[in-house]
């Protein structure tokens, strides 16, 4: 007990807790008499005290000691449960006891989960799980200024994002609307901050984003003035860092407006504000400056910019632009140097060999298969194709200028290319050399043919291209055997070459094997569905075969690809005319004149269709327009002259027939029509003079002599007897000739009957349907056009009327006007039957034969 200390009345009630208390020494418990007595007796199991002390933290709980816990003692292996104060063994005062009338709360046990309200039998629940779920969190109030600012900022960011997404979809108007709305919301946000007293915390990044997006969308919608004003707001605000770079965008807008001096100014201002560390950006701006100088025609200044770029960071586009500038000023030597620099520009792409899979490594094969057509490889192919295009264009441009002849210039370019990384372009350049001869229509150049023939022993791609061009060349020269041979050679080298298949089909077409030609055109379309030449020729082939519906389908498909092709529209109109649908034909011709409004043949065709429909006024309008653009079409002139005769305006018809006389001076009928117009208009003196002039030029013309006799008789002139004598002689000579012709025909008919009916029938067919002299590709429309039935019918009517004419000695008044006019093939006296094909029948294959067979047969 000597170690037991009573609590003294001290100021600090919690002192001494860090001191070692020998009471807790388990080794001395055996010698502790009080502990042993508690173990042996019921002193340690006495009931708890029920006294409660108001005002203390112990509440309704019995007093106990701080050592009232379960303990296990190793030496005795007994569980001791002590709920007694154990003042004799603890050596410290009871924490819940009353000392000197003052109550001290028990606060040390609160953190462990104990409660002052715990009673006997209560469960241990330190986490408070028995109380049920926790109440929901209180929502933040949106009425506070900070919350309003955050909501507005989120709305502005969402609007900017919507604007960008709309621009990506191509909806420029919606993109601009969202950008404007974002600007309004951002201004409301700034006002909200100012009202809440947070003006110093304005989000400058958000303001910059709103203004920049708005300016960009203005520019995308071609609202350049608004875009420039918005950019000015950004540039002039010193709080935005690096805003000076936006002067590049302003310069781009001035360039689109063709305000080149201001574009140069702003490009240079942007260049001054970009440090040398941003080398790539400075190079791009200088390239733009050079392009603007080219547009202004200041090639020397442009050369300065491009030369600097080629010395610092050479690239393909700049090298090509530099060659253009040297070409513009005509500097041969510098053109050569620039071309050498161009072919030495590194592309920065890997070799194609890395995409060839090895045979023994399966894993490598899978990797190469995955990357063989990925975005990176596609970009590399595009970059290489662009470089080859610039090099080819440069060579074709400078070849005629750098040497005395363009052939020598091409040879120099080929030599340079062969020594560069673009060795495979040398063959293409040599083919282009030959093609240049062809485009100059200089087919007799030995160089063109010889150059193409040199490729017969090279690789298949080059051989196919050369053979295709040779086939095309021989086809133009109508050497169809050679064209067929080289077409076969091109197909052997590359069966999937659509141009070779088209050339082969053309050679078969001219031999009138239309079914086989159609098969070649179909195969070309299977290899290249976008081959418009094959589709056009297939439509013509079906047209020759009489399969008009299939031909129409081909040309309708072609029209969907080539919306403004005049050839396709003409073919469609002609097909509808052949299908006896003049209204659709007129519709297609109306579309055609929107593409070629000055084509006289199209206008004449429209006049013909309207005339066949009975609409004379519309027909007259289009015939008049056709005559205005091409006043030498005899058929149009004839129709217009007859129209004025029908409408009783003979004076206006005279000018058309006089023009026909100038065009065909050996045709007497036009001069007779002029004289008839004078006579009809009452100008008999002028008519007499015209007839006399015709008689001097054509003294054996019976019709002219008859009118001279009648006019002289009517006017009481002395020359009437002379003209009557001449008329009788001419008529007698005409009768003799007709008898000779008749006897010759009877003799030939008797000989023909002796030959046999079968051969006779063949001969009649051969005569009735003579084969055309022209190429089969050039006679489309002749079979579909009107035949000469009108002319033959007119001849029958005229011969009938000539037999019924009065004698030459009868007075002028005795004969009717109709009989006089009909006597000399003059459609003016009798009601004229105008030919249904008044305008020259447009040969739908004639005008476009070269294009339909030769288009795009040259390699691209």
TORMARGU-728641 format. One line per 4 residues: their letters; for each residue x, y, z of C-alpha. Coordinates in steps of 0.02 Angstrom, whole numbers, plus 50000, padded with zeros to 5 digits. Layout:
# TORMARGU-728641
A) X/Y/Z ~ ...;
This chain:
# TORMARGU-728641
XXXX) 50000/50000/50000 ~ 50150/50110/50009 ~ 50131/50145/49826 ~ 49951/50206/49838;
XXXX) 49935/50394/49817 ~ 49781/50490/49861 ~ 49722/50626/49748 ~ 49775/50791/49814;
XXXX) 49681/50951/49787 ~ 49775/51019/49641 ~ 49737/51141/49502 ~ 49780/51020/49361;
XXXX) 49668/50868/49375 ~ 49753/50778/49227 ~ 49932/50786/49287 ~ 50030/50625/49323;
XXXX) 49955/50520/49184 ~ 50123/50503/49098 ~ 50210/50437/49255 ~ 50241/50252/49273;
XXXX) 50123/50174/49401 ~ 50192/50018/49486 ~ 50015/49958/49509 ~ 50016/49898/49328;
XXXX) 50167/49788/49363 ~ 50096/49612/49347 ~ 50248/49534/49427 ~ 50207/49614/49598;
XXXX) 50025/49561/49600 ~ 50066/49406/49700 ~ 50132/49515/49842 ~ 49987/49635/49836;
XXXX) 49877/49590/49986 ~ 49729/49695/49928 ~ 49729/49616/49756 ~ 49740/49442/49828;
XXXX) 49595/49477/49948 ~ 49490/49541/49802 ~ 49525/49383/49706 ~ 49484/49265/49850;
XXXX) 49327/49352/49912 ~ 49175/49435/49835 ~ 49251/49604/49864 ~ 49288/49621/49677;
XXXX) 49112/49568/49626 ~ 49008/49687/49723 ~ 48857/49764/49636 ~ 48880/49930/49551;
XXXX) 48839/50090/49638 ~ 48673/50169/49586 ~ 48703/50339/49655 ~ 48693/50477/49528;
XXXX) 48780/50640/49541 ~ 48696/50784/49454 ~ 48799/50897/49346 ~ 48932/50771/49303;
XXXX) 48968/50684/49140 ~ 48932/50514/49213 ~ 48744/50542/49195 ~ 48639/50390/49236;
XXXX) 48788/50271/49241 ~ 48860/50187/49397 ~ 49025/50249/49461 ~ 49173/50145/49418;
XXXX) 49360/50156/49407 ~ 49464/50191/49259 ~ 49529/50016/49272 ~ 49357/49936/49259;
XXXX) 49401/49835/49103 ~ 49426/49653/49060 ~ 49606/49591/49092 ~ 49692/49426/49061;
XXXX) 49840/49387/49173 ~ 49964/49267/49100 ~ 50028/49194/49262 ~ 49859/49140/49330;
XXXX) 49763/49125/49162 ~ 49606/49190/49243 ~ 49486/49320/49177 ~ 49463/49460/49299;
XXXX) 49312/49569/49291 ~ 49328/49713/49409 ~ 49195/49844/49426 ~ 49255/49911/49594;
XXXX) 49350/50071/49618 ~ 49505/49982/49675 ~ 49570/50137/49758 ~ 49696/50037/49855;
XXXX) 49772/49958/49702 ~ 49752/50094/49569 ~ 49850/50226/49655 ~ 49746/50364/49571;
XXXX) 49580/50450/49613 ~ 49414/50400/49536 ~ 49381/50508/49387 ~ 49195/50511/49410;
XXXX) 49195/50540/49599 ~ 49148/50697/49687 ~ 49291/50785/49767 ~ 49259/50931/49882;
XXXX) 49083/50948/49811 ~ 49139/50980/49630 ~ 49088/50867/49487 ~ 49209/50835/49343;
XXXX) 49139/50773/49175 ~ 49204/50612/49098 ~ 49263/50676/48929 ~ 49404/50557/48888;
XXXX) 49289/50414/48835 ~ 49183/50511/48710 ~ 49301/50483/48562 ~ 49298/50295/48583;
XXXX) 49114/50286/48548 ~ 49048/50281/48726 ~ 48900/50384/48779 ~ 48852/50456/48944;
XXXX) 48677/50387/48917 ~ 48736/50206/48902 ~ 48653/50090/49025 ~ 48673/49908/49068;
XXXX) 48632/49794/48923 ~ 48654/49925/48786 ~ 48743/49870/48626 ~ 48909/49936/48567;
XXXX) 48875/50048/48413 ~ 49015/50173/48389 ~ 48967/50211/48206 ~ 48785/50249/48246;
XXXX) 48719/50122/48119 ~ 48563/50088/48222 ~ 48500/50264/48188 ~ 48462/50227/48003;
XXXX) 48525/50311/47844 ~ 48599/50483/47852 ~ 48488/50626/47795 ~ 48518/50691/47615;
XXXX) 48646/50826/47588 ~ 48583/51000/47581 ~ 48579/51068/47401 ~ 48681/51219/47359;
XXXX) 48580/51372/47333 ~ 48588/51444/47156 ~ 48546/51615/47217 ~ 48721/51652/47273;
XXXX) 48826/51760/47155 ~ 48964/51630/47140 ~ 48843/51496/47087 ~ 48765/51611/46956;
XXXX) 48938/51648/46885 ~ 48983/51463/46875 ~ 48820/51422/46785 ~ 48846/51560/46659;
XXXX) 49025/51504/46625 ~ 48965/51327/46592 ~ 48833/51390/46470 ~ 48962/51494/46376;
XXXX) 49081/51346/46360 ~ 48939/51234/46299 ~ 48890/51362/46166 ~ 49070/51375/46104;
XXXX) 49078/51186/46091 ~ 48912/51178/45996 ~ 48974/51312/45877 ~ 49132/51213/45838;
XXXX) 49036/51051/45814 ~ 48912/51136/45696 ~ 49057/51203/45593 ~ 49129/51028/45585;
XXXX) 48963/50965/45515 ~ 48963/51103/45385 ~ 48816/51200/45459 ~ 48897/51371/45451;
XXXX) 48741/51471/45494 ~ 48706/51373/45653 ~ 48889/51387/45700 ~ 48880/51576/45684;
XXXX) 48718/51585/45784 ~ 48794/51486/45928 ~ 48950/51595/45924 ~ 48843/51753/45936;
XXXX) 48742/51680/46079 ~ 48903/51635/46169 ~ 48958/51816/46151 ~ 48796/51879/46230;
XXXX) 48810/51757/46375 ~ 48991/51806/46405 ~ 48944/51991/46416 ~ 48807/51946/46540;
XXXX) 48937/51850/46640 ~ 49051/52001/46647 ~ 48907/52110/46709 ~ 48864/51980/46840;
XXXX) 49041/51983/46906 ~ 49042/52171/46912 ~ 48879/52175/47009 ~ 48943/52049/47134;
XXXX) 49103/52148/47160 ~ 49217/52018/47078 ~ 49268/52121/46928 ~ 49451/52080/46962;
XXXX) 49418/51894/46936 ~ 49360/51903/46753 ~ 49401/51745/46656 ~ 49510/51814/46515;
XXXX) 49533/51644/46434 ~ 49346/51625/46415 ~ 49329/51800/46340 ~ 49469/51763/46218;
XXXX) 49390/51599/46166 ~ 49221/51681/46136 ~ 49291/51822/46030 ~ 49409/51710/45931;
XXXX) 49271/51585/45891 ~ 49153/51726/45841 ~ 49282/51803/45723 ~ 49319/51633/45646;
XXXX) 49134/51598/45613 ~ 49111/51771/45537 ~ 49254/51733/45418 ~ 49183/51562/45375;
XXXX) 49018/51644/45329 ~ 49107/51772/45217 ~ 49061/51914/45337 ~ 49235/51987/45323;
XXXX) 49199/52160/45394 ~ 49126/52088/45555 ~ 49270/51964/45568 ~ 49400/52102/45552;
XXXX) 49313/52207/45685 ~ 49310/52060/45806 ~ 49493/52023/45774 ~ 49533/52206/45806;
XXXX) 49450/52194/45976 ~ 49563/52048/46021 ~ 49722/52122/45951 ~ 49701/52291/46036;
XXXX) 49670/52214/46207 ~ 49840/52210/46292 ~ 49777/52087/46422 ~ 49775/51946/46293;
XXXX) 49945/51867/46274 ~ 50007/51822/46098 ~ 49855/51907/46021 ~ 49968/51981/45887;
XXXX) 49973/51814/45799 ~ 49792/51839/45749 ~ 49852/51969/45625 ~ 49891/51821/45513;
XXXX) 49704/51782/45509 ~ 49667/51964/45470 ~ 49793/51959/45329 ~ 49709/51803/45261;
XXXX) 49543/51895/45257 ~ 49620/52042/45164 ~ 49694/51915/45041 ~ 49520/51843/45009;
XXXX) 49457/52020/44981 ~ 49600/52045/44856 ~ 49664/52190/44960 ~ 49842/52133/44935;
XXXX) 49937/52285/45005 ~ 49847/52270/45173 ~ 49874/52082/45172 ~ 50062/52111/45153;
XXXX) 50058/52239/45294 ~ 49971/52125/45417 ~ 50078/51975/45371 ~ 50233/52077/45408;
XXXX) 50159/52141/45572 ~ 50125/51963/45625 ~ 50300/51912/45572 ~ 50374/52048/45684;
XXXX) 50278/51984/45836 ~ 50331/51802/45816 ~ 50500/51758/45889 ~ 50634/51662/45796;
XXXX) 50601/51511/45905 ~ 50440/51481/45807 ~ 50531/51445/45645 ~ 50394/51345/45561;
XXXX) 50264/51481/45589 ~ 50380/51614/45519 ~ 50414/51508/45364 ~ 50228/51488/45330;
XXXX) 50197/51675/45347 ~ 50340/51713/45228 ~ 50268/51588/45105 ~ 50102/51681/45113;
XXXX) 50193/51845/45082 ~ 50273/51771/44926 ~ 50104/51711/44861 ~ 50030/51884/44885;
XXXX) 50174/51961/44789 ~ 50139/51839/44645 ~ 49958/51896/44644 ~ 50017/52076/44636;
XXXX) 50136/52037/44493 ~ 50289/52084/44596 ~ 50390/51930/44551 ~ 50556/51998/44612;
XXXX) 50490/52023/44789 ~ 50409/51852/44784 ~ 50575/51775/44728 ~ 50661/51854/44878;
XXXX) 50538/51773/44999 ~ 50542/51603/44915 ~ 50732/51600/44902 ~ 50746/51636/45089;
XXXX) 50627/51493/45126 ~ 50720/51372/45013 ~ 50882/51415/45102 ~ 50809/51397/45277;
XXXX) 50677/51260/45264 ~ 50648/51199/45085 ~ 50481/51122/45040 ~ 50395/51065/44881;
XXXX) 50266/51204/44866 ~ 50391/51343/44889 ~ 50508/51265/44761 ~ 50367/51253/44635;
XXXX) 50316/51435/44665 ~ 50497/51489/44643 ~ 50502/51403/44473 ~ 50342/51493/44423;
XXXX) 50419/51661/44468 ~ 50577/51625/44369 ~ 50468/51570/44222 ~ 50369/51732/44234;
XXXX) 50526/51838/44220 ~ 50603/51723/44089 ~ 50765/51679/44179 ~ 50822/51515/44102;
XXXX) 50973/51480/44210 ~ 50882/51513/44373 ~ 50739/51403/44313 ~ 50862/51260/44296;
XXXX) 50936/51291/44468 ~ 50764/51302/44547 ~ 50713/51137/44464 ~ 50870/51055/44533;
XXXX) 50827/51119/44707 ~ 50649/51057/44688 ~ 50697/50877/44651 ~ 50819/50880/44798;
XXXX) 50689/50930/44930 ~ 50676/50792/45061 ~ 50500/50726/45083 ~ 50528/50655/45257;
XXXX) 50440/50491/45220 ~ 50498/50311/45237 ~ 50537/50196/45094 ~ 50400/50084/45026;
XXXX) 50509/49932/45059 ~ 50463/49932/45242 ~ 50283/49890/45196 ~ 50337/49730/45106;
XXXX) 50303/49587/45229 ~ 50438/49456/45258 ~ 50386/49278/45225 ~ 50455/49196/45381;
XXXX) 50398/49313/45520 ~ 50212/49295/45557 ~ 50210/49431/45689 ~ 50296/49555/45573;
XXXX) 50173/49511/45436 ~ 50027/49553/45550 ~ 50105/49719/45600 ~ 50141/49768/45420;
XXXX) 49966/49719/45368 ~ 49896/49833/45504 ~ 50001/49985/45457 ~ 49998/49960/45268;
XXXX) 49848/50072/45245 ~ 49842/50174/45404 ~ 49830/50362/45414 ~ 50017/50387/45416;
XXXX) 50045/50285/45259 ~ 49902/50375/45172 ~ 49981/50542/45217 ~ 50149/50483/45149;
XXXX) 50069/50429/44985 ~ 49979/50595/44968 ~ 50139/50692/45001 ~ 50235/50590/44874;
XXXX) 50097/50608/44744 ~ 50094/50797/44771 ~ 50283/50806/44749 ~ 50275/50705/44588;
XXXX) 50135/50816/44523 ~ 50236/50975/44555 ~ 50391/50902/44475 ~ 50297/50844/44320;
XXXX) 50208/51011/44302 ~ 50371/51106/44323 ~ 50458/51000/44192 ~ 50317/51023/44066;
XXXX) 50316/51210/44102 ~ 50501/51249/44086 ~ 50548/51120/43953 ~ 50503/51232/43804;
XXXX) 50592/51382/43884 ~ 50757/51320/43952 ~ 50821/51257/43784 ~ 50803/51301/43600;
XXXX) 50669/51167/43576 ~ 50549/51089/43696 ~ 50619/50915/43654 ~ 50792/50968/43713;
XXXX) 50715/51045/43868 ~ 50623/50884/43906 ~ 50783/50785/43884 ~ 50873/50897/44011;
XXXX) 50731/50875/44136 ~ 50733/50687/44111 ~ 50920/50681/44143 ~ 50901/50781/44304;
XXXX) 50758/50673/44366 ~ 50853/50512/44331 ~ 50992/50569/44447 ~ 50871/50612/44589;
XXXX) 50761/50516/44710 ~ 50618/50521/44583 ~ 50695/50400/44458 ~ 50526/50322/44415;
XXXX) 50464/50491/44352 ~ 50588/50489/44208 ~ 50480/50368/44108 ~ 50325/50473/44140;
XXXX) 50416/50628/44080 ~ 50466/50541/43918 ~ 50285/50488/43890 ~ 50231/50667/43921;
XXXX) 50355/50723/43791 ~ 50267/50614/43663 ~ 50096/50671/43724 ~ 50149/50851/43700;
XXXX) 50176/50813/43517 ~ 50002/50740/43508 ~ 49921/50889/43593 ~ 50006/51003/43469;
XXXX) 49916/50903/43332 ~ 50087/50863/43262 ~ 50055/50679/43229 ~ 50192/50666/43098;
XXXX) 50328/50694/43225 ~ 50440/50544/43222 ~ 50489/50581/43401 ~ 50315/50550/43470;
XXXX) 50297/50377/43392 ~ 50477/50327/43422 ~ 50473/50385/43603 ~ 50318/50283/43638;
XXXX) 50388/50130/43549 ~ 50541/50131/43661 ~ 50431/50080/43808 ~ 50375/49916/43731;
XXXX) 50514/49822/43822 ~ 50498/49910/43991 ~ 50393/49867/44142 ~ 50209/49831/44119;
XXXX) 50141/49995/44188 ~ 50245/50104/44073 ~ 50220/49985/43927 ~ 50031/49991/43948;
XXXX) 50029/50181/43953 ~ 50139/50196/43799 ~ 50041/50067/43701 ~ 49878/50153/43747;
XXXX) 49940/50318/43677 ~ 50006/50234/43520 ~ 49838/50151/43492 ~ 49751/50317/43512;
XXXX) 49873/50400/43393 ~ 49848/50270/43256 ~ 49661/50277/43281 ~ 49661/50464/43246;
XXXX) 49760/50430/43088 ~ 49628/50298/43040 ~ 49760/50162/43040 ~ 49642/50044/43128;
XXXX) 49752/49890/43110 ~ 49896/49970/43203 ~ 49775/50044/43329 ~ 49705/49871/43361;
XXXX) 49879/49796/43379 ~ 49936/49921/43509 ~ 49770/49910/43600 ~ 49800/49722/43617;
XXXX) 49977/49757/43678 ~ 49913/49879/43809 ~ 49783/49753/43868 ~ 49915/49616/43879;
XXXX) 50026/49727/43985 ~ 49883/49782/44098 ~ 49714/49699/44077 ~ 49638/49817/44204;
XXXX) 49684/49974/44106 ~ 49515/50053/44060 ~ 49592/50166/43927 ~ 49665/50014/43836;
XXXX) 49495/49928/43841 ~ 49410/50083/43771 ~ 49534/50093/43628 ~ 49507/49910/43591;
XXXX) 49320/49938/43592 ~ 49339/50083/43471 ~ 49438/49980/43347 ~ 49301/49848/43353;
XXXX) 49166/49981/43337 ~ 49234/50048/43173 ~ 49223/49870/43106 ~ 49036/49874/43149;
XXXX) 49049/49734/43275 ~ 48943/49829/43399 ~ 48906/49683/43516 ~ 49090/49649/43543;
XXXX) 49127/49835/43565 ~ 48993/49843/43699 ~ 49079/49701/43793 ~ 49244/49795/43797;
XXXX) 49159/49954/43858 ~ 49071/49854/43994 ~ 49236/49778/44049 ~ 49314/49951/44059;
XXXX) 49168/50005/44169 ~ 49193/49854/44282 ~ 49375/49902/44305 ~ 49336/50086/44332;
XXXX) 49155/50130/44367 ~ 49194/50315/44348 ~ 49259/50298/44169 ~ 49143/50419/44080;
XXXX) 49217/50385/43907 ~ 49170/50201/43918 ~ 48994/50244/43973 ~ 48973/50371/43833;
XXXX) 49034/50250/43699 ~ 48925/50112/43771 ~ 48774/50226/43750 ~ 48821/50259/43569;
XXXX) 48843/50072/43539 ~ 48670/50033/43607 ~ 48603/50172/43497 ~ 48679/50089/43343;
XXXX) 48605/49924/43395 ~ 48433/50003/43408 ~ 48422/49971/43596 ~ 48365/50147/43630;
XXXX) 48304/50118/43808 ~ 48473/50047/43862 ~ 48561/50190/43774 ~ 48449/50313/43864;
XXXX) 48492/50232/44030 ~ 48679/50250/43995 ~ 48665/50434/43953 ~ 48554/50469/44103;
XXXX) 48687/50390/44215 ~ 48819/50493/44127 ~ 48717/50651/44153 ~ 48714/50615/44340;
XXXX) 48905/50616/44336 ~ 48933/50757/44210 ~ 48795/50879/44250 ~ 48849/51012/44126;
XXXX) 48906/50905/43980 ~ 48835/50973/43818 ~ 48869/50811/43724 ~ 48769/50708/43849;
XXXX) 48621/50827/43845 ~ 48620/50825/43655 ~ 48620/50635/43652 ~ 48476/50630/43776;
XXXX) 48374/50753/43670 ~ 48409/50653/43513 ~ 48359/50489/43597 ~ 48194/50561/43657;
XXXX) 48163/50625/43480 ~ 48196/50450/43413 ~ 48077/50381/43544 ~ 47944/50503/43477;
XXXX) 47938/50607/43635 ~ 47966/50784/43568 ~ 47918/50868/43731 ~ 48059/50781/43827;
XXXX) 48177/50819/43684 ~ 48132/51003/43696 ~ 48160/51000/43884 ~ 48335/50930/43865;
XXXX) 48377/51054/43727 ~ 48317/51195/43839 ~ 48439/51134/43973 ~ 48574/51122/43840;
XXXX) 48558/51305/43787 ~ 48585/51357/43968 ~ 48757/51276/43953 ~ 48795/51329/43773;
XXXX) 48678/51475/43737 ~ 48765/51520/43573 ~ 48763/51350/43488 ~ 48672/51381/43322;
XXXX) 48639/51197/43288 ~ 48551/51175/43455 ~ 48445/51330/43424 ~ 48402/51268/43249;
XXXX) 48353/51099/43320 ~ 48237/51183/43444 ~ 48159/51280/43300 ~ 48134/51118/43204;
XXXX) 48048/51031/43351 ~ 47934/51179/43384 ~ 47894/51186/43198 ~ 47846/51002/43200;
XXXX) 47734/51037/43349 ~ 47649/51179/43253 ~ 47716/51322/43360 ~ 47775/51438/43220;
XXXX) 47812/51587/43331 ~ 47931/51489/43446 ~ 48008/51405/43295 ~ 48038/51574/43213;
XXXX) 48120/51640/43373 ~ 48246/51499/43384 ~ 48281/51496/43197 ~ 48313/51683/43204;
XXXX) 48435/51659/43350 ~ 48522/51520/43256 ~ 48540/51632/43102 ~ 48610/51772/43209;
XXXX) 48751/51661/43276 ~ 48782/51566/43114 ~ 48713/51656/42960 ~ 48777/51525/42837;
XXXX) 48662/51379/42872 ~ 48565/51353/42710 ~ 48423/51257/42793 ~ 48394/51394/42921;
XXXX) 48399/51527/42784 ~ 48274/51430/42680 ~ 48154/51411/42827 ~ 48162/51596/42873;
XXXX) 48136/51650/42693 ~ 47985/51536/42675 ~ 47916/51598/42842 ~ 47917/51778/42780;
XXXX) 47834/51724/42617 ~ 47696/51637/42715 ~ 47669/51792/42821 ~ 47663/51903/42663;
XXXX) 47827/51995/42700 ~ 47915/51959/42536 ~ 48031/52108/42553 ~ 48107/52034/42713;
XXXX) 48130/51865/42630 ~ 48241/51941/42495 ~ 48390/51967/42612 ~ 48391/51784/42663;
XXXX) 48385/51718/42484 ~ 48520/51841/42431 ~ 48630/51771/42569 ~ 48592/51595/42508;
XXXX) 48646/51652/42335 ~ 48812/51708/42405 ~ 48836/51542/42494 ~ 48785/51433/42346;
XXXX) 48813/51538/42189 ~ 48795/51387/42073 ~ 48620/51347/42136 ~ 48496/51437/42022;
XXXX) 48347/51411/42136 ~ 48404/51543/42262 ~ 48418/51675/42126 ~ 48247/51625/42057;
XXXX) 48175/51647/42232 ~ 48249/51822/42243 ~ 48169/51867/42077 ~ 48004/51791/42132;
XXXX) 48006/51897/42291 ~ 48030/52055/42188 ~ 47887/52004/42074 ~ 47772/51963/42220;
XXXX) 47808/52129/42303 ~ 47759/52222/42141 ~ 47934/52275/42090 ~ 47922/52206/41912;
XXXX) 48068/52306/41844 ~ 48187/52237/41976 ~ 48116/52063/41946 ~ 48148/52080/41758;
XXXX) 48327/52134/41788 ~ 48354/51988/41905 ~ 48284/51863/41780 ~ 48396/51935/41642;
XXXX) 48547/51917/41756 ~ 48498/51737/41793 ~ 48480/51703/41606 ~ 48656/51768/41573;
XXXX) 48724/51649/41706 ~ 48611/51500/41666 ~ 48559/51518/41481 ~ 48479/51344/41475;
XXXX) 48365/51367/41625 ~ 48186/51340/41563 ~ 48100/51420/41712 ~ 48197/51582/41695;
XXXX) 48157/51594/41507 ~ 47972/51564/41538 ~ 47962/51705/41663 ~ 48060/51820/41547;
XXXX) 47935/51784/41407 ~ 47787/51821/41519 ~ 47859/51975/41599 ~ 47913/52048/41432;
XXXX) 47741/52010/41358 ~ 47653/52092/41505 ~ 47765/52244/41498 ~ 47757/52257/41306;
XXXX) 47943/52240/41277 ~ 48024/52195/41109 ~ 48137/52059/41181 ~ 47989/51942/41204;
XXXX) 48014/51857/41034 ~ 48198/51824/41066 ~ 48163/51745/41236 ~ 48019/51642/41159;
XXXX) 48135/51572/41026 ~ 48267/51528/41155 ~ 48135/51444/41262 ~ 48078/51332/41120;
XXXX) 48257/51279/41082 ~ 48292/51240/41264 ~ 48131/51141/41285 ~ 48167/51041/41128;
XXXX) 48343/51000/41188 ~ 48271/50950/41356 ~ 48147/50831/41275 ~ 48286/50750/41173;
XXXX) 48390/50723/41330 ~ 48242/50649/41424 ~ 48210/50527/41280 ~ 48391/50471/41282;
XXXX) 48386/50445/41469 ~ 48223/50349/41455 ~ 48290/50234/41319 ~ 48449/50204/41420;
XXXX) 48346/50156/41572 ~ 48238/50036/41470 ~ 48394/49952/41402 ~ 48471/49933/41574;
XXXX) 48307/49866/41641 ~ 48302/49730/41504 ~ 48480/49681/41546 ~ 48440/49674/41728;
XXXX) 48289/49560/41701 ~ 48401/49437/41609 ~ 48514/49423/41759 ~ 48395/49338/41879;
XXXX) 48282/49390/42018 ~ 48398/49354/42164 ~ 48541/49460/42104 ~ 48419/49594/42049;
XXXX) 48349/49603/42223 ~ 48522/49620/42297 ~ 48568/49758/42177 ~ 48410/49854/42215;
XXXX) 48447/49845/42400 ~ 48624/49901/42376 ~ 48567/50050/42276 ~ 48424/50091/42391;
XXXX) 48531/50091/42546 ~ 48706/50148/42501 ~ 48833/50133/42640 ~ 48898/50299/42703;
XXXX) 49073/50352/42661 ~ 49111/50416/42834 ~ 49160/50326/42992 ~ 49019/50234/43082;
XXXX) 49048/50344/43232 ~ 49008/50497/43131 ~ 48841/50453/43052 ~ 48730/50455/43206;
XXXX) 48576/50556/43174 ~ 48570/50528/42988 ~ 48466/50372/43009 ~ 48363/50455/43142;
XXXX) 48340/50618/43049 ~ 48209/50653/42918 ~ 48241/50577/42749 ~ 48224/50662/42582;
XXXX) 48039/50616/42567 ~ 47996/50799/42567 ~ 48112/50831/42421 ~ 48051/50684/42319;
XXXX) 47871/50729/42352 ~ 47906/50906/42299 ~ 47987/50844/42140 ~ 47834/50740/42099;
XXXX) 47719/50889/42124 ~ 47829/51001/42020 ~ 47841/50880/41874 ~ 47652/50860/41875;
XXXX) 47627/51047/41871 ~ 47759/51073/41737 ~ 47661/50959/41620 ~ 47506/51066/41648;
XXXX) 47591/51233/41615 ~ 47519/51345/41476 ~ 47615/51376/41318 ~ 47747/51508/41310;
XXXX) 47643/51614/41193 ~ 47498/51632/41313 ~ 47481/51799/41402 ~ 47551/51823/41577;
XXXX) 47380/51853/41653 ~ 47307/51695/41581 ~ 47404/51581/41696 ~ 47374/51571/41882;
XXXX) 47505/51629/42003 ~ 47518/51454/42074 ~ 47560/51377/41905 ~ 47691/51506/41864;
XXXX) 47781/51485/42029 ~ 47773/51295/42026 ~ 47854/51284/41856 ~ 48031/51311/41920;
XXXX) 48043/51225/42088 ~ 47997/51384/42177 ~ 47905/51352/42338 ~ 47852/51533/42346;
XXXX) 47713/51533/42217 ~ 47625/51378/42278 ~ 47596/51361/42464 ~ 47771/51308/42512;
XXXX) 47792/51141/42599 ~ 47942/51175/42708 ~ 48052/51025/42739 ~ 48029/50948/42910;
XXXX) 48216/50953/42929 ~ 48231/51138/42899 ~ 48384/51158/43006 ~ 48536/51057/42966;
XXXX) 48514/50892/43051 ~ 48640/50892/43190 ~ 48750/50742/43180 ~ 48759/50696/43361;
XXXX) 48915/50594/43336 ~ 48996/50712/43209 ~ 49034/50853/43326 ~ 49096/50747/43469;
XXXX) 49176/50596/43386 ~ 49353/50648/43429 ~ 49307/50676/43609 ~ 49202/50522/43634;
XXXX) 49340/50408/43570 ~ 49492/50505/43621 ~ 49444/50579/43788 ~ 49557/50531/43930;
XXXX) 49647/50397/43834 ~ 49809/50480/43883 ~ 49879/50429/44052 ~ 49845/50550/44191;
